[in-house]
Structures are given as structure tokens and as C-alpha cells.
Amino acid sequence: MLTALALTTIAGLATILGSLIALSERAREPKALGAALAFAAGAMLTVSALELLPHSIGVLGAGTSTLYCVAGLVIVGVLDLASRAWERRAVTSAREAAQPSDSSSARALLRTGLITALALTAHNIPEGFATFSSALQDTAFALPLAGAIALHNIPEGVAVAAPILHATGSRTKAIAATALSGLSEPVGALALYGLLTATGHAANLEWANPLIAGVMIAISALELLPLAYTHSRLTRTLTWCGIGALVMTASLWALGG
């Protein structure tokens, strides 16, 4: 269990790398951010298609695997709708506060950063459980999954840290906010595992793999690729997505070999 918790914590705290990127103006250029988002999407889609779903179909069958995968898609879809609603509220507040004074604008930026952190914290919980439950079954099986989630968490760290940094001017606060968001992964994983243990559903976690695949596919389709496209050209987005897929394929082949 300690190994599973360590992998989950490392993947979650990759958000701190994102906060460090946010401290660099050059790294926050649209092209760089778009490339990072597309790369993470390619990695996540690949680990879902080549590792999680084939393993699940072999154990649970195609029908059951599909049901759990769809459940993962629905979970992320609901969380995505909620986070977009929070984001719209934050943007509205920022626009209303932008004119009166610089201090009110800074407060609006701070609210935006905090709301973003809360939204990401909410959807980090199933990601944390994904890494944790996979590592409990097989550490080697969980390594590419943890790597893909860690890659995905880096641009999330940028999204949390950037508005807080601009609002407060404090690098410490920006990094702390991203760290707390990342820590929701191991904390959420332990909470969900404790609940499953109490209800007697933790003995066999094979069902978690197709659920995880659904979560990762939805995150890539609803968040990463659309955001990457807004920051870069379509060809560049597809290129970096392909590079992410190739890197993850190579890592899966190396681990399998």
C-alpha cells in the first residue's frame, strides 16, 4: 500500500512543476502550453487504449468493461460541467471588478485562481484513485498510468498558479495552492479506498481499470485537446499529441519487455 500511495502522491504533486512553469513568462507562451497539453492528452489516450482497456476486457469482458468506461466518461463530464460553471462565475466577477481599481482586479484574479484550484481538486480525486487502485494490483502496470496523470497535472498547475501569482505577487502562495490541489489525489484515493473497504468492495479492483480509462479519455477529449487547440494550431496540436502517444507506447513496450 505504501508504494501505491507514493506513486499517487508523486503523480499528484506534478502540479508543482506546473506552478514552477507559471513563474517563467517564456514557458507560459501559448505554443509551449499547447504542446504540453497535447502531449499529455496523447499519453493518456494511449495508456487507456493499449493498457487499461485491453487488460480489462481480458478479465471482465467487453460488455462490463464498456459499462465501467462509460461511467468514467459520465463522472468527468459532470465534474467538467461543474468546473465550467465555477469558471464562468469567476470570469464574471473578474470583469465586474476590473474597472474600479487595481486592488479589486487583483482580488478577482485571486478568486479565479482559488476557484480553479477547487475545480481541479474535485476531479483530481478519481485520478488519484486511478493510480492508487492500479498500483495495488500491479506496480509495473501502474507506472505508465501514473506517468500519464503526472504529465496531465503539469498544465493544471499552470492554470492554478498563474492567476494567484498575478493577484498576490507571491510565488510561495502560488506554489502552495498547486501543491494542495495535487495532494487531493492521495487524500482522495485513501478516502475512496477506505469507503470501498468498509463496504466490502475493495477486494477486487479490476473494475477500476475501465473506469480509469473512461476518466482519462474524457479528460483528454473535454479538457486537454480543446485547450491545446486554443493555444496552438491544429497541426501542432496533433503533432504533439502523436509525440505523447509514441513516448507512452515506447514506455509501455519497455515495461512489457
Buried (B, 14 or more C-beta within 10 A) or exposed (E): EEEBBBBBBBBBBBBBBBBBBBBEEEBBEEEBBBBBBBBBBBBBBBBBBBBBBBBBBEBBEEEBBBBBBBBBBEBBBEBBEBBEEBBEEBEEBBEEBEEEEEEBBBBBBBBBBBBBBBBBBBBBBBBBBBBBBBBBBEBEBBBBBBBBBBBBBBBBBBBBBBBBBBBBEEBEBBBBBBBBBBBBBBBBBBBBBEEBEEEEEBEEBBBBBBBBBBBBBBBBBBBBBEBBBEBBEEEBBBBBBBBBBEBBBEBBEEEEE
